[in-house]
Amino acid sequence: MARITLPDAITDIRTTTSLVWRRTRDGWRIVREHNSSRVLPQGDLDSRLPAPGTPAHRRTGGDPVRA
């Protein structure tokens, strides 16, 4: 999960990554990789992430405008 904060917009996203490994005689190898992202409804992460402009938000480095 992530929140992208710009001066005029906030976008919440959920990103999923998965790897399928297979053991061969030469060792372990990744045979399949999947990455996907989905834009979440506005405010979906409000209860999980600090609000922009709050002291907790600035401590996480999440506000480049005020950092």
All heavy atoms as TSV, in Angstrom:
chain	resi	resn	atom	element	x	y	z
A	1	MET	N	N	0.833	-1.159	0.000
A	1	MET	CA	C	0.000	0.000	0.000
A	1	MET	C	C	0.889	1.236	0.000
A	1	MET	O	O	1.962	1.233	0.598
A	1	MET	CB	C	-0.899	-0.011	1.220
A	1	MET	CG	C	-1.906	-1.140	1.186
A	1	MET	SD	S	-3.014	-1.113	2.584
A	1	MET	CE	C	-1.927	-1.632	3.873
A	2	ALA	N	N	0.401	2.242	-0.658
A	2	ALA	CA	C	1.155	3.491	-0.722
A	2	ALA	C	C	0.200	4.645	-0.954
A	2	ALA	O	O	-0.889	4.466	-1.494
A	2	ALA	CB	C	2.183	3.437	-1.835
A	3	ARG	N	N	0.658	5.798	-0.541
A	3	ARG	CA	C	-0.081	7.024	-0.811
A	3	ARG	C	C	0.860	7.963	-1.546
A	3	ARG	O	O	1.942	8.270	-1.064
A	3	ARG	CB	C	-0.569	7.662	0.479
A	3	ARG	CG	C	-1.194	9.032	0.248
A	3	ARG	CD	C	-1.941	9.509	1.449
A	3	ARG	NE	N	-3.230	8.814	1.476
A	3	ARG	CZ	C	-3.997	8.717	2.553
A	3	ARG	NH1	N	-3.600	9.244	3.681
A	3	ARG	NH2	N	-5.144	8.088	2.497
A	4	ILE	N	N	0.443	8.393	-2.725
A	4	ILE	CA	C	1.208	9.353	-3.520
A	4	ILE	C	C	0.561	10.710	-3.294
A	4	ILE	O	O	-0.615	10.903	-3.591
A	4	ILE	CB	C	1.192	8.972	-5.012
A	4	ILE	CG1	C	1.785	7.574	-5.185
A	4	ILE	CG2	C	1.952	10.007	-5.836
A	4	ILE	CD1	C	1.539	6.966	-6.541
A	5	THR	N	N	1.344	11.633	-2.724
A	5	THR	CA	C	0.806	12.941	-2.361
A	5	THR	C	C	1.457	14.021	-3.211
A	5	THR	O	O	2.674	14.173	-3.207
A	5	THR	CB	C	1.082	13.232	-0.867
A	5	THR	OG1	O	0.554	12.168	-0.088
A	5	THR	CG2	C	0.448	14.532	-0.450
A	6	LEU	N	N	0.631	14.743	-3.941
A	6	LEU	CA	C	1.062	15.894	-4.727
A	6	LEU	C	C	0.350	17.120	-4.175
A	6	LEU	O	O	-0.636	16.989	-3.433
A	6	LEU	CB	C	0.705	15.684	-6.201
A	6	LEU	CG	C	1.324	14.455	-6.865
A	6	LEU	CD1	C	0.772	14.274	-8.260
A	6	LEU	CD2	C	2.833	14.572	-6.895
A	7	PRO	N	N	0.802	18.322	-4.503
A	7	PRO	CA	C	0.140	19.523	-3.967
A	7	PRO	C	C	-1.359	19.583	-4.272
A	7	PRO	O	O	-2.131	20.096	-3.478
A	7	PRO	CB	C	0.884	20.665	-4.647
A	7	PRO	CG	C	2.223	20.113	-4.958
A	7	PRO	CD	C	1.982	18.654	-5.281
A	8	ASP	N	N	-1.780	19.026	-5.394
A	8	ASP	CA	C	-3.189	19.138	-5.778
A	8	ASP	C	C	-3.948	17.815	-5.816
A	8	ASP	O	O	-5.108	17.781	-6.213
A	8	ASP	CB	C	-3.305	19.831	-7.136
A	8	ASP	CG	C	-2.586	19.057	-8.228
A	8	ASP	OD1	O	-1.737	18.210	-7.903
A	8	ASP	OD2	O	-2.886	19.295	-9.402
A	9	ALA	N	N	-3.321	16.701	-5.395
A	9	ALA	CA	C	-4.010	15.411	-5.466
A	9	ALA	C	C	-3.349	14.387	-4.543
A	9	ALA	O	O	-2.152	14.462	-4.266
A	9	ALA	CB	C	-3.988	14.885	-6.896
A	10	ILE	N	N	-4.157	13.437	-4.087
A	10	ILE	CA	C	-3.670	12.303	-3.309
A	10	ILE	C	C	-4.192	11.045	-3.976
A	10	ILE	O	O	-5.390	10.949	-4.285
A	10	ILE	CB	C	-4.168	12.360	-1.854
A	10	ILE	CG1	C	-3.592	13.582	-1.151
A	10	ILE	CG2	C	-3.806	11.075	-1.108
A	10	ILE	CD1	C	-4.129	13.794	0.242
A	11	THR	N	N	-3.315	10.067	-4.221
A	11	THR	CA	C	-3.706	8.798	-4.822
A	11	THR	C	C	-3.234	7.669	-3.926
A	11	THR	O	O	-2.060	7.600	-3.566
A	11	THR	CB	C	-3.085	8.639	-6.233
A	11	THR	OG1	O	-3.505	9.728	-7.048
A	11	THR	CG2	C	-3.517	7.335	-6.875
A	12	ASP	N	N	-4.161	6.780	-3.544
A	12	ASP	CA	C	-3.826	5.590	-2.768
A	12	ASP	C	C	-3.771	4.403	-3.725
A	12	ASP	O	O	-4.629	4.270	-4.610
A	12	ASP	CB	C	-4.888	5.322	-1.702
A	12	ASP	CG	C	-4.940	6.408	-0.638
A	12	ASP	OD1	O	-3.934	7.126	-0.470
A	12	ASP	OD2	O	-5.978	6.526	0.033
A	13	ILE	N	N	-2.741	3.545	-3.542
A	13	ILE	CA	C	-2.621	2.366	-4.401
A	13	ILE	C	C	-2.300	1.131	-3.560
A	13	ILE	O	O	-1.775	1.231	-2.456
A	13	ILE	CB	C	-1.533	2.530	-5.489
A	13	ILE	CG1	C	-0.152	2.739	-4.863
A	13	ILE	CG2	C	-1.877	3.632	-6.464
A	13	ILE	CD1	C	0.991	2.688	-5.853
A	14	ARG	N	N	-2.641	-0.019	-4.095
A	14	ARG	CA	C	-2.241	-1.306	-3.528
A	14	ARG	C	C	-1.485	-2.052	-4.623
A	14	ARG	O	O	-1.975	-2.206	-5.735
A	14	ARG	CB	C	-3.457	-2.118	-3.092
A	14	ARG	CG	C	-3.059	-3.513	-2.598
A	14	ARG	CD	C	-4.220	-4.271	-2.012
A	14	ARG	NE	N	-4.626	-3.586	-0.794
A	14	ARG	CZ	C	-5.890	-3.326	-0.474
A	14	ARG	NH1	N	-6.861	-3.687	-1.283
A	14	ARG	NH2	N	-6.183	-2.708	0.640
A	15	THR	N	N	-0.281	-2.477	-4.301
A	15	THR	CA	C	0.563	-3.176	-5.266
A	15	THR	C	C	0.811	-4.597	-4.776
A	15	THR	O	O	1.073	-4.813	-3.593
A	15	THR	CB	C	1.904	-2.434	-5.441
A	15	THR	OG1	O	1.635	-1.122	-5.920
A	15	THR	CG2	C	2.808	-3.149	-6.436
A	16	THR	N	N	0.732	-5.552	-5.693
A	16	THR	CA	C	0.950	-6.958	-5.378
A	16	THR	C	C	2.114	-7.473	-6.212
A	16	THR	O	O	2.208	-7.178	-7.404
A	16	THR	CB	C	-0.308	-7.782	-5.705
A	16	THR	OG1	O	-1.393	-7.257	-4.965
A	16	THR	CG2	C	-0.111	-9.244	-5.371
A	17	THR	N	N	2.978	-8.222	-5.563
A	17	THR	CA	C	4.104	-8.860	-6.251
A	17	THR	C	C	4.152	-10.313	-5.834
A	17	THR	O	O	4.006	-10.627	-4.648
A	17	THR	CB	C	5.433	-8.180	-5.873
A	17	THR	OG1	O	5.370	-6.819	-6.240
A	17	THR	CG2	C	6.610	-8.839	-6.570
A	18	SER	N	N	4.350	-11.198	-6.796
A	18	SER	CA	C	4.530	-12.609	-6.451
A	18	SER	C	C	5.575	-13.234	-7.366
A	18	SER	O	O	5.727	-12.837	-8.526
A	18	SER	CB	C	3.210	-13.378	-6.551
A	18	SER	OG	O	2.739	-13.396	-7.877
A	19	LEU	N	N	6.307	-14.176	-6.814
A	19	LEU	CA	C	7.339	-14.900	-7.553
A	19	LEU	C	C	7.075	-16.400	-7.439
A	19	LEU	O	O	6.697	-16.877	-6.365
A	19	LEU	CB	C	8.726	-14.611	-6.989
A	19	LEU	CG	C	9.193	-13.158	-6.988
A	19	LEU	CD1	C	10.506	-13.043	-6.221
A	19	LEU	CD2	C	9.357	-12.657	-8.398
A	20	VAL	N	N	7.283	-17.123	-8.523
A	20	VAL	CA	C	7.220	-18.583	-8.509
A	20	VAL	C	C	8.639	-19.085	-8.725
A	20	VAL	O	O	9.289	-18.732	-9.715
A	20	VAL	CB	C	6.281	-19.135	-9.599
A	20	VAL	CG1	C	6.308	-20.657	-9.622
A	20	VAL	CG2	C	4.868	-18.607	-9.395
A	21	TRP	N	N	9.120	-19.867	-7.765
A	21	TRP	CA	C	10.482	-20.399	-7.812
A	21	TRP	C	C	10.440	-21.878	-8.184
A	21	TRP	O	O	9.504	-22.590	-7.829
A	21	TRP	CB	C	11.144	-20.265	-6.438
A	21	TRP	CG	C	11.410	-18.860	-6.031
A	21	TRP	CD1	C	10.519	-17.981	-5.491
A	21	TRP	CD2	C	12.651	-18.171	-6.109
A	21	TRP	NE1	N	11.127	-16.782	-5.232
A	21	TRP	CE2	C	12.443	-16.868	-5.590
A	21	TRP	CE3	C	13.925	-18.518	-6.553
A	21	TRP	CZ2	C	13.451	-15.926	-5.513
A	21	TRP	CZ3	C	14.922	-17.582	-6.469
A	21	TRP	CH2	C	14.693	-16.306	-5.968
A	22	ARG	N	N	11.464	-22.339	-8.867
A	22	ARG	CA	C	11.603	-23.763	-9.179
A	22	ARG	C	C	13.040	-24.167	-8.892
A	22	ARG	O	O	13.978	-23.458	-9.252
A	22	ARG	CB	C	11.255	-24.024	-10.641
A	22	ARG	CG	C	11.382	-25.506	-10.994
A	22	ARG	CD	C	10.768	-25.838	-12.333
A	22	ARG	NE	N	9.324	-25.691	-12.208
A	22	ARG	CZ	C	8.541	-25.189	-13.152
A	22	ARG	NH1	N	9.046	-24.789	-14.290
A	22	ARG	NH2	N	7.248	-25.091	-12.977
A	23	ARG	N	N	13.169	-25.287	-8.244
A	23	ARG	CA	C	14.512	-25.798	-7.951
A	23	ARG	C	C	14.991	-26.657	-9.116
A	23	ARG	O	O	14.314	-27.577	-9.551
A	23	ARG	CB	C	14.487	-26.628	-6.674
A	23	ARG	CG	C	15.857	-27.051	-6.239
A	23	ARG	CD	C	15.792	-27.764	-4.923
A	23	ARG	NE	N	17.113	-28.235	-4.564
A	23	ARG	CZ	C	17.388	-28.901	-3.479
A	23	ARG	NH1	N	16.414	-29.192	-2.631
A	23	ARG	NH2	N	18.606	-29.300	-3.227
A	24	THR	N	N	16.149	-26.313	-9.637
A	24	THR	CA	C	16.758	-27.084	-10.718
A	24	THR	C	C	18.065	-27.670	-10.204
A	24	THR	O	O	18.480	-27.379	-9.085
A	24	THR	CB	C	17.049	-26.198	-11.949
A	24	THR	OG1	O	18.081	-25.270	-11.606
A	24	THR	CG2	C	15.804	-25.435	-12.389
A	25	ARG	N	N	18.715	-28.452	-11.001
A	25	ARG	CA	C	19.997	-29.018	-10.546
A	25	ARG	C	C	21.065	-27.939	-10.395
A	25	ARG	O	O	22.066	-28.128	-9.722
A	25	ARG	CB	C	20.460	-30.129	-11.482
A	25	ARG	CG	C	20.784	-29.670	-12.862
A	25	ARG	CD	C	21.299	-30.820	-13.716
A	25	ARG	NE	N	21.154	-30.458	-15.105
A	25	ARG	CZ	C	20.815	-31.288	-16.045
A	25	ARG	NH1	N	20.584	-32.546	-15.775
A	25	ARG	NH2	N	20.690	-30.864	-17.274
A	26	ASP	N	N	20.824	-26.749	-11.020
A	26	ASP	CA	C	21.757	-25.623	-10.888
A	26	ASP	C	C	21.396	-24.697	-9.733
A	26	ASP	O	O	22.084	-23.703	-9.508
A	26	ASP	CB	C	21.788	-24.819	-12.190
A	26	ASP	CG	C	22.293	-25.638	-13.364
A	26	ASP	OD1	O	23.192	-26.481	-13.141
A	26	ASP	OD2	O	21.788	-25.445	-14.480
A	27	GLY	N	N	20.318	-24.986	-9.016
A	27	GLY	CA	C	19.888	-24.146	-7.903
A	27	GLY	C	C	18.488	-23.610	-8.133
A	27	GLY	O	O	17.787	-24.022	-9.059
A	28	TRP	N	N	18.071	-22.721	-7.280
A	28	TRP	CA	C	16.738	-22.132	-7.362
A	28	TRP	C	C	16.696	-21.035	-8.418
A	28	TRP	O	O	17.595	-20.233	-8.525
A	28	TRP	CB	C	16.343	-21.548	-6.010
A	28	TRP	CG	C	16.046	-22.604	-4.999
A	28	TRP	CD1	C	16.912	-23.128	-4.095
A	28	TRP	CD2	C	14.818	-23.283	-4.822
A	28	TRP	NE1	N	16.288	-24.085	-3.343
A	28	TRP	CE2	C	14.994	-24.203	-3.771
A	28	TRP	CE3	C	13.573	-23.211	-5.435
A	28	TRP	CZ2	C	13.969	-25.033	-3.329
A	28	TRP	CZ3	C	12.554	-24.035	-4.993
A	28	TRP	CH2	C	12.758	-24.932	-3.957
A	29	ARG	N	N	15.591	-21.006	-9.183
A	29	ARG	CA	C	15.399	-20.011	-10.243
A	29	ARG	C	C	13.974	-19.481	-10.194
A	29	ARG	O	O	13.036	-20.219	-9.905
A	29	ARG	CB	C	15.612	-20.634	-11.637
A	29	ARG	CG	C	16.978	-21.233	-11.859
A	29	ARG	CD	C	18.004	-20.144	-12.078
A	29	ARG	NE	N	19.299	-20.708	-12.388
A	29	ARG	CZ	C	20.359	-20.629	-11.613
A	29	ARG	NH1	N	20.295	-20.012	-10.467
A	29	ARG	NH2	N	21.507	-21.150	-11.958
A	30	ILE	N	N	13.832	-18.206	-10.499
A	30	ILE	CA	C	12.498	-17.630	-10.641
A	30	ILE	C	C	11.980	-18.005	-12.019
A	30	ILE	O	O	12.628	-17.728	-13.027
A	30	ILE	CB	C	12.534	-16.101	-10.484
A	30	ILE	CG1	C	13.026	-15.722	-9.087
A	30	ILE	CG2	C	11.163	-15.490	-10.777
A	30	ILE	CD1	C	13.298	-14.241	-8.907
A	31	VAL	N	N	10.819	-18.644	-12.067
A	31	VAL	CA	C	10.257	-19.054	-13.356
A	31	VAL	C	C	9.068	-18.184	-13.772
A	31	VAL	O	O	8.664	-18.193	-14.927
A	31	VAL	CB	C	9.843	-20.542	-13.356
A	31	VAL	CG1	C	11.065	-21.429	-13.212
A	31	VAL	CG2	C	8.821	-20.844	-12.275
A	32	ARG	N	N	8.506	-17.444	-12.816
A	32	ARG	CA	C	7.384	-16.566	-13.144
A	32	ARG	C	C	7.350	-15.421	-12.144
A	32	ARG	O	O	7.564	-15.609	-10.957
A	32	ARG	CB	C	6.070	-17.332	-13.071
A	32	ARG	CG	C	4.895	-16.587	-13.608
A	32	ARG	CD	C	3.641	-17.467	-13.693
A	32	ARG	NE	N	3.984	-18.865	-13.831
A	32	ARG	CZ	C	3.365	-19.867	-13.193
A	32	ARG	NH1	N	2.365	-19.609	-12.403
A	32	ARG	NH2	N	3.736	-21.116	-13.367
A	33	GLU	N	N	7.066	-14.238	-12.646
A	33	GLU	CA	C	6.962	-13.051	-11.795
A	33	GLU	C	C	5.700	-12.286	-12.177
A	33	GLU	O	O	5.373	-12.165	-13.359
A	33	GLU	CB	C	8.187	-12.168	-11.994
A	33	GLU	CG	C	8.160	-10.904	-11.198
A	33	GLU	CD	C	9.397	-10.052	-11.386
A	33	GLU	OE1	O	10.299	-10.429	-12.159
A	33	GLU	OE2	O	9.448	-8.986	-10.767
A	34	HIS	N	N	4.978	-11.818	-11.163
A	34	HIS	CA	C	3.763	-11.047	-11.418
A	34	HIS	C	C	3.797	-9.782	-10.559
A	34	HIS	O	O	4.059	-9.846	-9.360
A	34	HIS	CB	C	2.511	-11.849	-11.064
A	34	HIS	CG	C	1.271	-11.022	-11.073
A	34	HIS	ND1	N	0.610	-10.711	-12.240
A	34	HIS	CD2	C	0.595	-10.404	-10.090
A	34	HIS	CE1	C	-0.431	-9.940	-11.954
A	34	HIS	NE2	N	-0.462	-9.745	-10.652
A	35	ASN	N	N	3.536	-8.635	-11.173
A	35	ASN	CA	C	3.423	-7.354	-10.472
A	35	ASN	C	C	2.166	-6.667	-10.982
A	35	ASN	O	O	1.931	-6.624	-12.187
A	35	ASN	CB	C	4.634	-6.451	-10.770
A	35	ASN	CG	C	5.911	-7.061	-10.282
A	35	ASN	OD1	O	6.105	-7.232	-9.097
A	35	ASN	ND2	N	6.791	-7.409	-11.208
A	36	SER	N	N	1.386	-6.156	-10.054
A	36	SER	CA	C	0.214	-5.391	-10.472
A	36	SER	C	C	-0.097	-4.338	-9.419
A	36	SER	O	O	0.251	-4.483	-8.253
A	36	SER	CB	C	-1.000	-6.310	-10.671
A	36	SER	OG	O	-1.334	-6.953	-9.452
A	37	SER	N	N	-0.742	-3.271	-9.859
A	37	SER	CA	C	-1.146	-2.195	-8.955
A	37	SER	C	C	-2.584	-1.820	-9.254
A	37	SER	O	O	-3.046	-1.921	-10.394
A	37	SER	CB	C	-0.263	-0.956	-9.135
A	37	SER	OG	O	1.048	-1.238	-8.730
A	38	ARG	N	N	-3.261	-1.385	-8.207
A	38	ARG	CA	C	-4.652	-0.969	-8.360
A	38	ARG	C	C	-4.839	0.328	-7.592
A	38	ARG	O	O	-4.416	0.438	-6.435
A	38	ARG	CB	C	-5.574	-2.055	-7.797
A	38	ARG	CG	C	-7.031	-1.767	-7.930
A	38	ARG	CD	C	-7.874	-2.969	-7.533
A	38	ARG	NE	N	-7.901	-3.203	-6.108
A	38	ARG	CZ	C	-8.814	-2.708	-5.279
A	38	ARG	NH1	N	-9.775	-1.944	-5.739
A	38	ARG	NH2	N	-8.763	-2.978	-3.994
A	39	VAL	N	N	-5.437	1.304	-8.241
A	39	VAL	CA	C	-5.764	2.565	-7.571
A	39	VAL	C	C	-6.971	2.298	-6.676
A	39	VAL	O	O	-7.966	1.702	-7.104
A	39	VAL	CB	C	-6.083	3.677	-8.600
A	39	VAL	CG1	C	-6.539	4.944	-7.891
A	39	VAL	CG2	C	-4.862	3.950	-9.457
A	40	LEU	N	N	-6.865	2.713	-5.411
A	40	LEU	CA	C	-7.932	2.495	-4.441
A	40	LEU	C	C	-8.879	3.694	-4.417
A	40	LEU	O	O	-8.495	4.807	-4.803
A	40	LEU	CB	C	-7.325	2.299	-3.053
A	40	LEU	CG	C	-6.368	1.114	-2.933
A	40	LEU	CD1	C	-5.709	1.109	-1.569
A	40	LEU	CD2	C	-7.093	-0.194	-3.186
A	41	PRO	N	N	-10.106	3.485	-3.948
A	41	PRO	CA	C	-11.030	4.611	-3.829
A	41	PRO	C	C	-10.440	5.694	-2.918
A	41	PRO	O	O	-9.735	5.383	-1.951
A	41	PRO	CB	C	-12.281	3.994	-3.194
A	41	PRO	CG	C	-12.197	2.534	-3.539
A	41	PRO	CD	C	-10.728	2.212	-3.570
A	42	GLN	N	N	-10.734	6.944	-3.221
A	42	GLN	CA	C	-10.189	8.062	-2.454
A	42	GLN	C	C	-10.529	7.893	-0.976
A	42	GLN	O	O	-11.669	7.602	-0.611
A	42	GLN	CB	C	-10.749	9.373	-2.970
A	42	GLN	CG	C	-10.145	10.578	-2.281
A	42	GLN	CD	C	-10.598	11.877	-2.916
A	42	GLN	OE1	O	-11.286	11.878	-3.924
A	42	GLN	NE2	N	-10.208	12.972	-2.319
A	43	GLY	N	N	-9.489	8.021	-0.129
A	43	GLY	CA	C	-9.672	7.914	1.308
A	43	GLY	C	C	-9.613	6.509	1.856
A	43	GLY	O	O	-9.728	6.302	3.062
A	44	ASP	N	N	-9.424	5.506	1.004
A	44	ASP	CA	C	-9.435	4.107	1.445
A	44	ASP	C	C	-8.345	3.817	2.479
A	44	ASP	O	O	-8.528	2.959	3.337
A	44	ASP	CB	C	-9.287	3.182	0.237
A	44	ASP	CG	C	-9.769	1.773	0.512
A	44	ASP	OD1	O	-10.915	1.637	1.001
A	44	ASP	OD2	O	-9.004	0.823	0.250
A	45	LEU	N	N	-7.227	4.508	2.407
A	45	LEU	CA	C	-6.122	4.264	3.342
A	45	LEU	C	C	-6.071	5.275	4.480
A	45	LEU	O	O	-5.127	5.265	5.272
A	45	LEU	CB	C	-4.782	4.269	2.582
A	45	LEU	CG	C	-4.604	3.191	1.524
A	45	LEU	CD1	C	-3.239	3.297	0.882
A	45	LEU	CD2	C	-4.795	1.802	2.120
A	46	ASP	N	N	-7.075	6.128	4.602
A	46	ASP	CA	C	-7.051	7.171	5.632
A	46	ASP	C	C	-6.841	6.608	7.036
A	46	ASP	O	O	-6.129	7.194	7.841
A	46	ASP	CB	C	-8.329	7.996	5.602
A	46	ASP	CG	C	-8.368	8.963	4.434
A	46	ASP	OD1	O	-7.339	9.094	3.723
A	46	ASP	OD2	O	-9.431	9.568	4.210
A	47	SER	N	N	-7.430	5.468	7.340
A	47	SER	CA	C	-7.298	4.908	8.690
A	47	SER	C	C	-5.967	4.193	8.888
A	47	SER	O	O	-5.612	3.849	10.011
A	47	SER	CB	C	-8.451	3.942	8.974
A	47	SER	OG	O	-8.380	2.832	8.097
A	48	ARG	N	N	-5.211	3.954	7.828
A	48	ARG	CA	C	-3.951	3.202	7.914
A	48	ARG	C	C	-2.702	4.059	7.754
A	48	ARG	O	O	-1.620	3.663	8.154
A	48	ARG	CB	C	-3.930	2.110	6.852
A	48	ARG	CG	C	-5.023	1.106	7.039
A	48	ARG	CD	C	-4.941	0.055	5.974
A	48	ARG	NE	N	-6.087	-0.829	6.088
A	48	ARG	CZ	C	-6.611	-1.474	5.097
A	48	ARG	NH1	N	-6.106	-1.348	3.895
A	48	ARG	NH2	N	-7.644	-2.251	5.283
A	49	LEU	N	N	-2.834	5.216	7.101
A	49	LEU	CA	C	-1.687	6.077	6.838
A	49	LEU	C	C	-1.917	7.450	7.452
A	49	LEU	O	O	-3.057	7.917	7.532
A	49	LEU	CB	C	-1.474	6.232	5.324
A	49	LEU	CG	C	-1.125	4.961	4.562
A	49	LEU	CD1	C	-1.072	5.253	3.067
A	49	LEU	CD2	C	0.186	4.380	5.031
A	50	PRO	N	N	-0.846	8.127	7.892
A	50	PRO	CA	C	-1.001	9.474	8.446
A	50	PRO	C	C	-1.534	10.449	7.396
A	50	PRO	O	O	-1.234	10.327	6.208
A	50	PRO	CB	C	0.422	9.867	8.849
A	50	PRO	CG	C	1.243	8.641	8.780
A	50	PRO	CD	C	0.532	7.669	7.885
A	51	ALA	N	N	-2.325	11.363	7.845
A	51	ALA	CA	C	-2.879	12.379	6.939
A	51	ALA	C	C	-1.786	13.348	6.504
A	51	ALA	O	O	-0.881	13.661	7.286
A	51	ALA	CB	C	-3.999	13.138	7.632
A	52	PRO	N	N	-1.820	13.823	5.263
A	52	PRO	CA	C	-0.834	14.789	4.792
A	52	PRO	C	C	-0.832	16.035	5.674
A	52	PRO	O	O	-1.871	16.492	6.108
A	52	PRO	CB	C	-1.311	15.126	3.377
A	52	PRO	CG	C	-2.151	13.980	2.968
A	52	PRO	CD	C	-2.788	13.460	4.231
A	53	GLY	N	N	0.372	16.535	5.968
A	53	GLY	CA	C	0.506	17.748	6.754
A	53	GLY	C	C	0.576	17.528	8.254
A	53	GLY	O	O	0.840	18.450	8.991
A	54	THR	N	N	0.332	16.292	8.735
A	54	THR	CA	C	0.410	16.020	10.167
A	54	THR	C	C	1.856	15.708	10.546
A	54	THR	O	O	2.660	15.298	9.711
A	54	THR	CB	C	-0.475	14.822	10.558
A	54	THR	OG1	O	0.014	13.657	9.899
A	54	THR	CG2	C	-1.931	15.063	10.184
A	55	PRO	N	N	2.213	15.891	11.832
A	55	PRO	CA	C	3.589	15.572	12.261
A	55	PRO	C	C	3.985	14.122	11.956
A	55	PRO	O	O	5.099	13.865	11.530
A	55	PRO	CB	C	3.556	15.838	13.765
A	55	PRO	CG	C	2.475	16.844	13.941
A	55	PRO	CD	C	1.428	16.493	12.894
A	56	ALA	N	N	3.072	13.161	12.132
A	56	ALA	CA	C	3.404	11.756	11.847
A	56	ALA	C	C	3.720	11.557	10.372
A	56	ALA	O	O	4.596	10.788	9.999
A	56	ALA	CB	C	2.244	10.851	12.259
A	57	HIS	N	N	3.005	12.266	9.512
A	57	HIS	CA	C	3.228	12.156	8.071
A	57	HIS	C	C	4.611	12.674	7.704
A	57	HIS	O	O	5.334	12.079	6.927
A	57	HIS	CB	C	2.146	12.928	7.325
A	57	HIS	CG	C	2.165	12.730	5.844
A	57	HIS	ND1	N	2.676	13.662	4.994
A	57	HIS	CD2	C	1.750	11.704	5.079
A	57	HIS	CE1	C	2.558	13.225	3.753
A	57	HIS	NE2	N	2.008	12.050	3.780
A	58	ARG	N	N	5.020	13.781	8.289
A	58	ARG	CA	C	6.339	14.350	7.986
A	58	ARG	C	C	7.457	13.452	8.494
A	58	ARG	O	O	8.494	13.345	7.877
A	58	ARG	CB	C	6.449	15.757	8.565
A	58	ARG	CG	C	5.639	16.771	7.774
A	58	ARG	CD	C	5.958	18.188	8.178
A	58	ARG	NE	N	5.511	18.505	9.515
A	58	ARG	CZ	C	4.284	18.907	9.812
A	58	ARG	NH1	N	3.373	19.013	8.874
A	58	ARG	NH2	N	3.956	19.198	11.055
A	59	ARG	N	N	7.256	12.759	9.626
A	59	ARG	CA	C	8.292	11.856	10.150
A	59	ARG	C	C	8.566	10.700	9.207
A	59	ARG	O	O	9.659	10.175	9.153
A	59	ARG	CB	C	7.867	11.305	11.518
A	59	ARG	CG	C	8.189	12.234	12.657
A	59	ARG	CD	C	8.126	11.491	13.967
A	59	ARG	NE	N	6.874	10.795	14.191
A	59	ARG	CZ	C	5.786	11.330	14.738
A	59	ARG	NH1	N	5.778	12.587	15.101
A	59	ARG	NH2	N	4.706	10.617	14.919
A	60	THR	N	N	7.567	10.257	8.446
A	60	THR	CA	C	7.750	9.140	7.532
A	60	THR	C	C	8.366	9.586	6.212
A	60	THR	O	O	8.622	8.756	5.347
A	60	THR	CB	C	6.408	8.439	7.237
A	60	THR	OG1	O	5.538	9.356	6.572
A	60	THR	CG2	C	5.762	7.922	8.510
A	61	GLY	N	N	8.587	10.870	6.056
A	61	GLY	CA	C	9.142	11.358	4.799
A	61	GLY	C	C	8.115	11.424	3.703
A	61	GLY	O	O	8.425	11.496	2.526
A	62	GLY	N	N	6.824	11.377	4.071
A	62	GLY	CA	C	5.775	11.298	3.079
A	62	GLY	C	C	5.285	12.601	2.530
A	62	GLY	O	O	4.369	12.633	1.758
A	63	ASP	N	N	5.864	13.725	2.941
A	63	ASP	CA	C	5.360	15.011	2.472
A	63	ASP	C	C	6.513	15.820	1.872
A	63	ASP	O	O	7.121	16.646	2.538
A	63	ASP	CB	C	4.715	15.771	3.631
A	63	ASP	CG	C	3.850	16.921	3.160
A	63	ASP	OD1	O	4.014	17.348	1.991
A	63	ASP	OD2	O	3.023	17.384	3.940
A	64	PRO	N	N	6.839	15.584	0.594
A	64	PRO	CA	C	7.984	16.269	-0.002
A	64	PRO	C	C	7.814	17.776	-0.072
A	64	PRO	O	O	8.770	18.513	-0.134
A	64	PRO	CB	C	8.089	15.662	-1.397
A	64	PRO	CG	C	6.740	15.117	-1.678
A	64	PRO	CD	C	6.153	14.720	-0.348
A	65	VAL	N	N	6.572	18.262	-0.059
A	65	VAL	CA	C	6.347	19.688	-0.157
A	65	VAL	C	C	6.799	20.382	1.125
A	65	VAL	O	O	7.344	21.468	1.101
A	65	VAL	CB	C	4.849	19.972	-0.426
A	65	VAL	CG1	C	4.558	21.461	-0.401
A	65	VAL	CG2	C	4.450	19.378	-1.756
A	66	ARG	N	N	6.631	19.723	2.279
A	66	ARG	CA	C	6.942	20.338	3.554
A	66	ARG	C	C	8.176	19.741	4.217
A	66	ARG	O	O	8.541	20.140	5.305
A	66	ARG	CB	C	5.764	20.194	4.496
A	66	ARG	CG	C	4.544	20.936	4.016
A	66	ARG	CD	C	3.468	20.911	5.073
A	66	ARG	NE	N	2.341	21.696	4.658
A	66	ARG	CZ	C	1.192	21.182	4.283
A	66	ARG	NH1	N	1.013	19.897	4.291
A	66	ARG	NH2	N	0.212	21.969	3.918
A	67	ALA	N	N	8.804	18.771	3.598
A	67	ALA	CA	C	9.965	18.092	4.232
A	67	ALA	C	C	11.145	19.007	4.372
A	67	ALA	O	O	11.310	19.965	3.693
A	67	ALA	CB	C	10.336	16.865	3.417
